Amino acid sequence: MTTNSVIYNCVWVLVAVGISGCIKEVSFKQETSPSAIAIYGAITNDPRPQELAIVQTGGFEKDDAQRPVIGAVAILQDDLGNKEQYIEMADGRYILSKTIVKGVPGRTYKIEIVLPDGKIIHSNPEKMPAVLPIEKLYGRNDSTQTLTLYADMTIPGGQEAWVRWEADRVRLLRELPKGPFGPPPKICYLWTHFSRQEANLFHSNEINDYHVIGQDVGMSNINSTFYERNCIQMYQFSTTAASYNFWGDVQKAANPKGTIFDTPPAAVKGNLHYVSDPDTPVFGFFEAMSVDTARLFVYRDEFEGIIVTDPCNLNYSSYGLASNGYAPECIDCLLKESATLEKPWFW
Amino acid sequence: MYRYLLVIFTTTICFVSLRAQSLYDIAITAKFDEVQIPAVLAELERKAGVHIYYHPDLIPAYKVSFDFQKSSLKVALQQVLEGSNMRFTNIGNDKIVIGPKDQMNSAYLVDLVAGWESGKYQSPLLMDLLEKNLIIGETGARVSGSKLLIKGEIKDYSTEEAIVGATVFVRETGDGTATDENGKFNLKVPTGTWSLLIEYIGYQSVLVKLTANDDGNMTIVLNPNPLQLTEVLVKGEAVQRSTNSTNLGLEKLDVKVMRELPSLLGESDVVKSLLYLPGVSTVGEGSGGFNVRGGNIDQNLVMQDGMPLFNASHALGFFSVFNADAVDNVTLYKGHIPAQYGGRLSSVLDVGLKDGNRFGWHGNGSVGVISSKAVLEGPIIKDKLSILVGGRGSYIGYILPQVRNRSVARSATRFNDQLAKITWRISPKATFRVLGVNTYDYFRYDNEFGYDWQNQQLGASLDLIHNSHFSTSVSVSGVRYKASLFDPEGNDAFSLISGIDNYKAKIENLLLTGQDKHSLRFGVEANLFDTAPEQLEPKEGATAVLPKKVERGGGREFGFFVQDEWKFNPRISISVGLRYSLFQQTGPVTVYNYEPNAPKEDETVVGEETFSASDVVKSYQGFEPRASVKYSFDEYTSVKGSYNLLRQYVHLISNTAAPTPVDLWQVSGPYLPPQVADQYSLGIYKNTENTMWEYSLEGYFKKIKNQPEYKDLPDLLLNERLETELLQGKGRTWGAEVSIRKATGKWTGWVSYTFSRAEVQVNGTYPSETINGGKWYPSGFDKPHQLSVVGRCQINPRNIFNFNFTYNSGRPITVPLNYYSINGVVIPNYSERNSFRIKDYHRLDLAYTIDNSKAKVKGWRGSLTFSVYNIYARKNPFSVFFKRNNNERVSAYELSVLGTVMPAMTYNFTF
């Protein structure tokens, strides 16, 4: 737990001492500010295509969700003068195929976006840092049924390093047998993200090599989704100071507890701005970062003292039972969001 | 013979019966309002022409109010004694005897009448005067006729608390004075023998036969008079507040009243009680410190017996560290701050602790819901050397394991404090005091995180009287504040330690000149600040934590002051002072240099310079004029005006809504210039002739330079370039405070209303150094409307009812206007800083005290207080925040720190 998150959690201090603190949901209709543009994208040394998201901010009422920006033109440029345009997909998502502009550590990148109304947005240049390898990835569970992931790494002396972690998880889901005359049961692979609401960040500027051992890089609740084999894919991003500060600010702004010890909130400033109107805010960030990936396969029998139940057990009810008594995805695993029959290459 | 006796007996009985019948029928017309029963009986004696006998120790000790309109004497006596176990009977010859109903036999009656007639018993009304003899100085020490300065102090016998407003009257000369807010007085008499009559309501008067041979000190203790205990001390205080003092914005908190106020979980608290005074507020329940006239909490100089405190909070701010049983007096300067005080912009809170009782051993304390405290005091050498020791401990930590929630059950919390004070009266002209205080807090939530913090204070002072015109007070002290935030377990277990040390020496002289029209205080004060480096230390086995240490440097502050209280004429008094302060920041510290014409950011650093502990990094200095003028229209009405310039060189770097224990105390340096405030105040004060009512109206305006503000979402912990997150702004506060107090009678209390505004402007050269576009915006402590109603009803000597109602505007907050989601993270987009407010705050508390301590003066005495905090269980919101709920929508939530009714019971004892 970081020092900042410790302070944020102090609401539980009050609850803990039993002094009847209470939090209640309230209706909060008020005059909202005009909708603004929010953008997130990145260029990494990973050769696979990468996504850029452009949205308009949304309000807090049910019918006022954020809206995708359709019809924008986004171009990435590196310090060698190479340019490549993103290809528009659905829902305000744009894909960079990296056929022209490659992600190379040491190079500097910036993005230009032309919105449908003609306004132009630029990002500040970001220089991609060197790759920082994960030396070891491992997990431990505690009695509160939480799996905590740890990483070891070495930060070279004299190198100021800003590090952030994200994780994906792939789990296997087997359908129930369809009977002796039915088709063979399918095996699905379900991709999900570890929660990114609270960023895991690390910074070092040691003179000598610094060996980081047991850095807390993510956690997940242990439940029936761990009944079958899981693979956790950990991305260790070596980022810039600006990106590090941005995600630190996001953590503060996005996870308020409302306690007396909260830092007063504020809008998070990124590295994007309108060319012709710098005072109008553009939210979000475009970052250049190098990535190293490590994978950890997890089996249910590795959890000490925890019994993981079968999600397709008839008695297991938390998934919402189908008419025949089983969870729908136990009958057809493709009903589950993000499920695919394609076996990951590392499986 | 038998027949003869029978005739006589029958005749006597008939006569007595007839006479009694006529005696009882005597019509009485009299009105009594809050009068002691002996006084009622004395008046009935006078009106009816009878003698009433009773045992003085058995007569009920409470006040009564009656309006007899041609009532018979019998009915009057029945009403007077109603509810007691006393009965009355006529024994002939206009004699009425009152006694316990089960003892009214002939032997009792005969003994009682004989006791009165022999002088064994007498009316308690005649028992008021206690005579004492006192000699000051050796015979011939001064030339006959020399005028001497007698410095005196008047205290309560049982509690040793100072008595404010007691009168001292020299019978031979007709001169007199009254004790000040610290229970002290100065009296000038020629050498010789004098009769000093010392009086105060509710106490037995004392006649001191004083043989004055030389200048010196005297301390008089007054015995509470059980027959008059229902008067409250507010009366004397009211006289001081409105008519005698030249000081604007001076608030005295009556310690007795404070103990009876309804309080959270029954814990009497100095700081929380201040919040009922006009112009004093807090950001919310459970937050430490207090805000005076819209100022930040670090703009208050909080002192305990003259020693500064850097964190006066227990339990993260729910209570203060002051042990109410050891507190003698509480003074808050919020308007005119005399020149002998310096270093803060908004107020000075001076909490004085009692000296140990020099005459006998006494103790007092309380047992409450979450903590208990006790104080023991007494003489080591009678009348020479005394000691006071006190302590408090909480036991809420023992309750936590019983809580169902496993994380709460594994948590731990405790706080405690200890103090010891030795007072050595070396001679009538010299008193030496030593005080040591330790306070400690610990809180841990499960195995996730925790805080602990500690105050340690050690100080000594010497008060010397040189002659009738000149006295000196010398004090030295050392204060250490240390705090840590920790993560107790795991690979990332750490301790983050910070703190500040202060070493202080002060010499203050008092010179009375110009035929006592001038009270001149002058002296020098030196403060050494040593801000402990911020240190991040991994716990054993915590391999994921990088040790880090950030030096914050230290500082030296010197102050030279002179302050004159000048009684220009009977109508005009002037308090004028000048303070010169010099501050030097010292190392060890690294100072970074930044690109010229660029904002101070990590990216614009161009170099650094390292300073050692002996190096002076940066100096600031300046004069601080202070002046206050009082014009009295008459004895009961005055108008006052004041101007103060104040400088502050030590700042609390805190960017949370309420302070945390690990907030940084940072001295001024190259990038953190001192805060400077100009404050103007004007007030009008009116007392009614009987001092029952006091009215006041004060207005003020204050402007502040270099008020620290913060960039958006700053990183303050372990930041070696703190200036990259800090901004300097302008501040302005203004407002008006109206107060109506009722000081005497069955009901006492006050109503105060405050209108105040506090605004900040940060308009830097660069966009990143500008807040809200450079416009003025409300500070986090801006609460325009505050109302306090505090009432106390003395139902009878044993039963007291208190209530307080408080209302204030909601504090300013920054709220999300809309949101966006990027890379799987929902991020709110917030409004301009402090551009919204939470809902208004209001609360009603009640307390009922059954006080058996007033039935007697000595021995074990106890009182029981039942209190209910927030009786209508209002969920006063502290903040509004937003988070993603289970449906992936973003919802608004309100946090109420204390959202329910909180009953409590406290037993207070004295012996």
Contacts between the chains, C-beta under 8 A, distances in Angstrom:
chain1	res1	chain2	res2	distance
A	1	B	448	6.0
A	1	B	449	6.2
A	1	B	487	5.3
A	1	B	490	7.7
A	1	B	492	6.4
A	2	B	492	7.6
A	3	B	485	6.4
A	3	B	487	8.0
A	3	B	494	7.4
A	3	B	496	5.8
A	3	B	536	7.7
A	3	B	717	5.6
A	3	B	718	7.6
A	4	B	715	7.9
A	4	B	717	7.5
A	6	B	448	7.4
A	6	B	449	4.0
A	6	B	485	6.2
A	6	B	487	6.3
A	7	B	485	7.5
A	7	B	656	7.3
A	7	B	660	6.5
A	9	B	445	7.4
A	9	B	448	6.9
A	9	B	449	6.6
A	10	B	316	7.8
A	10	B	660	7.6
A	11	B	895	6.9
A	12	B	407	7.6
A	12	B	445	5.7
A	13	B	316	6.3
A	13	B	443	6.4
A	13	B	445	5.9
A	14	B	286	6.5
A	14	B	316	8.0
A	14	B	897	6.0
A	15	B	408	7.4
A	16	B	400	7.4
A	16	B	407	7.2
A	16	B	408	4.8
A	16	B	411	4.9
A	16	B	413	7.7
A	16	B	445	5.2
A	16	B	446	7.9
A	17	B	315	7.4
A	17	B	396	6.3
A	17	B	400	7.5
A	17	B	411	7.9
A	17	B	413	5.8
A	17	B	443	7.9
A	18	B	396	7.9
A	18	B	399	7.2
A	18	B	400	7.6
A	18	B	403	6.4
A	18	B	408	7.1
A	19	B	286	7.5
A	19	B	318	7.2
A	19	B	897	7.5
A	19	B	898	6.3
A	20	B	898	6.1
A	20	B	899	5.9
A	20	B	900	4.5
A	20	B	902	7.3
A	21	B	895	6.9
A	21	B	896	6.7
A	21	B	897	5.3
A	21	B	898	7.1
A	21	B	899	6.8
A	22	B	875	6.4
A	22	B	895	7.6
A	22	B	896	5.1
A	22	B	899	4.0
A	22	B	900	7.5
A	23	B	893	5.2
A	23	B	894	7.0
A	23	B	895	5.2
A	23	B	896	7.7
A	24	B	875	7.2
A	24	B	893	6.6
A	24	B	894	5.7
A	24	B	896	7.7
A	25	B	885	7.7
A	25	B	891	5.3
A	25	B	892	6.9
A	25	B	893	5.5
A	26	B	880	7.2
A	26	B	892	5.2
A	26	B	893	6.6
A	26	B	894	4.9
A	27	B	892	7.2
A	28	B	815	7.7
A	28	B	880	6.8
A	28	B	882	7.8
A	28	B	892	3.4
A	30	B	815	7.4
A	30	B	817	7.7
A	30	B	836	7.7
A	32	B	817	5.0
A	32	B	818	5.3
A	33	B	817	4.2
A	33	B	818	6.4
A	33	B	829	7.2
A	33	B	831	7.3
A	35	B	818	6.8
A	36	B	818	7.7
A	36	B	820	7.8
A	36	B	829	6.7
A	38	B	820	3.6
A	38	B	821	8.0
A	38	B	822	6.0
A	38	B	827	7.8
A	39	B	822	7.5
A	40	B	822	3.5
A	40	B	823	5.0
A	53	B	822	6.3
A	53	B	823	7.7
A	55	B	820	5.9
A	55	B	821	7.3
A	55	B	822	7.8
A	56	B	820	8.0
A	57	B	818	4.4
A	57	B	819	6.3
A	57	B	820	4.5
A	57	B	829	5.7
A	58	B	818	6.0
A	58	B	819	6.1
A	58	B	820	7.0
A	59	B	818	5.1
A	59	B	819	7.8
A	60	B	816	7.4
A	60	B	818	7.2
A	60	B	819	7.1
A	60	B	882	7.1
A	60	B	889	7.9
A	60	B	890	5.5
A	60	B	891	7.2
A	60	B	892	6.5
A	62	B	889	7.0
A	64	B	818	7.9
A	66	B	819	7.1
A	66	B	820	5.4
A	66	B	821	6.1
A	150	B	491	6.5
A	150	B	544	7.7
A	193	B	824	5.5
A	195	B	824	7.7
A	196	B	823	6.1
A	196	B	824	4.2
A	196	B	825	5.1
A	197	B	824	7.6
A	197	B	825	5.6
A	197	B	826	7.0
A	197	B	884	7.2
A	199	B	825	7.7
A	204	B	546	6.2
A	206	B	546	7.2
A	210	B	546	7.0
A	212	B	543	7.5
A	212	B	544	6.2
A	213	B	491	7.5
A	213	B	543	3.9
A	213	B	544	6.7
A	214	B	491	3.5
A	214	B	492	7.9
A	214	B	543	4.7
A	214	B	544	4.9
A	215	B	491	7.3
A	215	B	492	7.8
A	215	B	544	4.5
A	216	B	490	7.4
A	216	B	491	6.4
A	216	B	492	5.5
A	216	B	544	6.3
A	241	B	602	6.7
A	241	B	603	7.6
A	248	B	713	7.9
A	248	B	715	6.9
A	249	B	712	7.6
A	249	B	713	4.5
A	250	B	825	6.0
A	250	B	827	5.7
A	252	B	713	4.9
A	253	B	713	6.4
A	253	B	827	6.0
A	253	B	828	6.2
A	253	B	830	7.0
A	254	B	825	5.8
A	254	B	826	6.2
A	254	B	827	4.8
A	254	B	828	6.8
A	255	B	883	7.3
A	256	B	881	4.2
A	256	B	882	7.1
A	256	B	883	7.0
A	257	B	881	6.9
A	257	B	895	7.7
A	258	B	878	7.4
A	258	B	879	4.3
A	258	B	880	6.9
A	258	B	881	3.3
A	258	B	893	6.2
A	258	B	894	7.6
A	258	B	895	4.0
A	259	B	657	8.0
A	259	B	878	7.9
A	259	B	879	7.3
A	259	B	895	6.6
A	260	B	283	7.2
A	260	B	284	6.0
A	260	B	286	5.9
A	260	B	287	5.1
A	260	B	317	7.5
A	260	B	656	7.1
A	260	B	657	5.2
A	260	B	658	3.7
A	260	B	878	6.1
A	260	B	879	7.6
A	260	B	897	6.7
A	261	B	656	4.8
A	261	B	657	7.3
A	261	B	658	6.4
A	261	B	660	5.3
A	262	B	656	6.3
A	262	B	657	6.1
A	262	B	879	6.9
A	262	B	881	7.3
A	263	B	655	5.7
A	263	B	656	6.0
A	263	B	713	6.4
A	263	B	714	7.5
A	264	B	655	6.6
A	264	B	656	7.7
A	264	B	657	6.7
A	264	B	710	7.9
A	264	B	780	7.2
A	264	B	813	7.8
A	264	B	814	5.7
A	264	B	833	7.0
A	264	B	834	7.9
A	265	B	713	7.5
A	265	B	814	5.3
A	265	B	816	7.4
A	265	B	828	7.2
A	265	B	830	5.0
A	265	B	881	7.8
A	266	B	712	3.4
A	266	B	713	5.3
A	266	B	814	6.5
A	266	B	830	5.4
A	266	B	833	6.8
A	267	B	712	7.0
A	267	B	829	5.3
A	267	B	830	4.8
A	268	B	713	7.1
A	268	B	827	6.0
A	269	B	712	7.1
A	281	B	829	8.0
A	283	B	820	5.7
A	283	B	822	7.8
A	283	B	827	7.2
A	283	B	829	6.4
A	284	B	820	7.3
A	284	B	822	5.3
A	285	B	822	7.7
